[in-house]
Amino acid sequence: MSKTMEEAEAQLNAARAAFQAELQQDCNRSEGSGAQERRREEHQQHLRDEIVRCEREMELARNAAAGT
């Protein structure tokens, strides 16, 4: 089922906001152990991957709306 442009845009905005919130929290954290830092980096990468996925969904929705 394809997403509407509004749905795709809302998800993209939410993904970007989640990433920005994580970066803000990261700025306020003290440095942790190697394992903690690795988990933070993995979580941030997951959030970046989610933004990329949402951008692809947005493009698909845009193309569907344009009839291509």
Order of alpha helices (4+ residues) and beta strands (2+ residues): alpha-alpha
